Structure formats: C-alpha cells, structure tokens
Amino acid sequence: MPPKSPPLTLDPARLDALARVADTKTSAVRSHTDRRHDLREKLSDVDLRRRLHGDKVAQASPPRDARATFAAFDGEASRLDREAADLRRQMDDLDAEISATSREAGAAREAYKRALELACIEGLPLTLAHLEAARAAKFDTMASELAAFSAEVGQ
C-alpha cells in the first residue's frame, strides 16, 4: 500500500497570491480594453481628417491639368493613410494581448476558486461564500478577515 500523502493545508499567503494574480490580470484586461477604445477614437478622428482633407483638396483645386493635380498634393493624405494603418496595427496587437491576458485571468480565477473549494473540502472552518466576499472586499485585509472568521467558527 502506498504511503498516505500528508493532508493539504491552506496557506493564506498562497491563496492571497492567487487572488492578487487574478485581480491583476483582470485589471490588465480592463486597462487594455480602455486603451483599445482610445485607439478606436483616434482612428475615427484620423478617418474624419482624411475625409475632410479629401473634400478640401477637391474643392480647392479641381483637376484641370497635371500641374494643378501636383499642386494639390501636399502629402497629407498619404500621412493620414500611414497613421490610420499604424493605429489599425496597434489595435490588432492589442486585441491579441487582450485575448491572451483574458485567458490568463480566467485560468487564475479558476485556480483561485479550486483552491477555495479544496480548503472547504479539507474541512477548514471557512465557507466558499465568506472567502469570495473577503476576496471581493479587499485583498489586503483578506488574511485578517479569514483569521477573525476562523476564530469565530472555532469558538
């Protein structure tokens, strides 16, 4: 018969670390999403400037001959095209980063949840609901809340 493995114990510091990782990853996803929204607004602004520039060029000098067409070319349209392409590339990169970070955040939340369930299965005087409430309240006070709750249940 194989030797019995020692019982698992809840390490509040590790549990706290799991909760912090999940929270950090979730915050990073929110931050990236906000940045993507800012990029989308910039792209919209660039598209508007491109349309306005095109209208201005069309009104200012209708193409009469090659010289007039050359005089109307100030390089602004190509600069705006490059800026729009750069913003689209940044948005694509950010989308990939958001997707990866979101997967990591989900994995961290699942690991945290499994650790909480394991603590409850072990028979520790903690409930999943209390731990979730403590986690949602503040990570910094989690250890003291758990200690106080354990003391209440133990009495």
C-alpha positions in Angstrom: 0.0 0.0 0.0 1.5 3.4 -0.9 2.2 5.7 1.9 -0.5 8.1 2.7 0.2 11.6 1.5 0.2 14.4 4.1 -3.0 16.3 4.3 -3.1 19.5 2.3 -3.1 22.7 4.3 -4.4 26.1 3.4 -1.6 28.7 3.1 -3.3 32.0 3.3 -0.4 33.7 1.7 -0.7 31.5 -1.4 -4.4 31.9 -1.5 -3.9 35.7 -1.3 -1.3 35.5 -4.1 -3.7 33.6 -6.3 -6.4 36.2 -5.7 -3.9 39.0 -6.5 -2.8 37.4 -9.7 -6.5 37.0 -10.8 -7.2 40.6 -9.9 -4.1 41.9 -11.6 -4.8 40.1 -14.8 -8.4 41.3 -14.8 -7.3 44.8 -14.2 -4.8 44.5 -17.1 -7.7 43.3 -19.4 -9.7 46.4 -18.4 -6.7 48.7 -19.0 -6.0 47.2 -22.4 -9.7 47.5 -23.3 -9.6 51.2 -22.3 -6.5 51.7 -24.4 -8.2 49.9 -27.4 -11.1 52.3 -27.0 -8.7 55.3 -27.1 -7.1 53.9 -30.3 -10.5 53.4 -31.8 -11.3 57.1 -31.1 -8.0 58.2 -32.6 -8.7 56.1 -35.7 -12.1 57.6 -36.1 -10.5 61.1 -35.8 -7.9 60.2 -38.5 -10.7 58.9 -40.8 -12.6 62.1 -40.3 -9.5 64.2 -41.1 -8.9 62.1 -44.2 -12.4 62.7 -45.5 -12.1 66.4 -44.7 -8.8 66.7 -46.4 -10.1 64.9 -49.5 -13.1 67.3 -49.6 -10.8 70.3 -49.2 -8.5 69.2 -52.0 -11.5 68.5 -54.3 -13.0 72.0 -53.6 -9.7 74.0 -53.6 -8.4 72.9 -56.9 -10.5 70.8 -59.3 -8.1 68.8 -61.5 -7.6 70.9 -64.7 -4.2 69.6 -65.7 -1.2 67.8 -64.3 0.2 70.9 -62.6 -2.9 71.6 -60.7 -3.1 68.0 -59.5 0.6 68.1 -58.4 0.0 71.4 -56.6 -2.9 69.9 -54.7 -0.7 67.0 -53.5 0.7 68.1 -50.1 1.4 64.7 -48.7 -1.3 65.0 -46.1 -3.4 62.2 -47.5 -0.6 59.7 -47.5 0.5 60.8 -44.0 -3.1 60.2 -42.8 -3.2 56.8 -44.5 0.0 55.8 -42.8 -1.3 57.0 -39.4 -4.5 55.0 -39.9 -2.6 51.9 -40.8 -0.4 52.3 -37.8 -3.4 52.7 -35.5 -5.1 49.6 -37.0 -1.9 47.6 -36.5 -1.7 48.8 -32.8 -5.4 47.8 -32.3 -4.7 44.3 -33.8 -1.7 43.8 -31.5 -3.8 45.0 -28.5 -6.6 42.6 -29.4 -4.2 39.7 -29.3 -2.8 40.9 -26.0 -6.3 41.3 -24.6 -7.2 37.8 -25.7 -4.1 36.3 -24.1 -4.4 38.2 -20.9 -8.1 37.4 -20.6 -7.3 33.7 -20.9 -4.7 34.0 -18.2 -7.1 35.9 -15.9 -9.7 33.2 -16.4 -7.1 30.5 -15.5 -6.1 32.4 -12.4 -9.7 32.8 -11.3 -10.3 29.1 -11.8 -7.1 28.2 -9.8 -8.2 30.5 -7.0 -11.7 29.0 -7.0 -10.3 25.5 -6.9 -8.1 26.4 -4.0 -11.0 27.8 -2.1 -13.1 24.6 -2.8 -10.2 22.5 -1.7 -9.9 24.4 1.5 -13.6 23.8 2.2 -13.3 20.1 1.3 -10.4 19.8 3.8 -12.9 20.8 6.5 -11.3 24.1 7.3 -13.7 26.3 9.2 -14.2 28.5 6.1 -17.0 28.8 3.7 -16.7 29.5 0.0 -19.1 32.4 0.2 -17.1 34.0 3.0 -13.9 33.7 1.1 -15.4 35.1 -2.0 -16.8 38.0 0.0 -13.4 38.6 1.6 -11.7 38.5 -1.8 -14.2 40.9 -3.3 -13.9 43.3 -0.3 -10.2 43.8 -0.3 -7.2 41.6 -0.9 -5.1 43.4 1.7 -7.5 42.6 4.5 -8.2 39.1 3.4 -5.8 37.4 5.9 -7.1 39.2 8.9 -10.7 38.6 7.9 -10.0 34.9 7.4 -8.3 34.8 10.8 -11.2 36.5 12.5 -13.8 34.3 10.8 -11.8 31.2 11.7 -11.7 32.3 15.4 -15.5 32.9 15.3 -16.2 29.5 13.9 -13.7 27.8 16.2 -15.4 29.1 19.4 
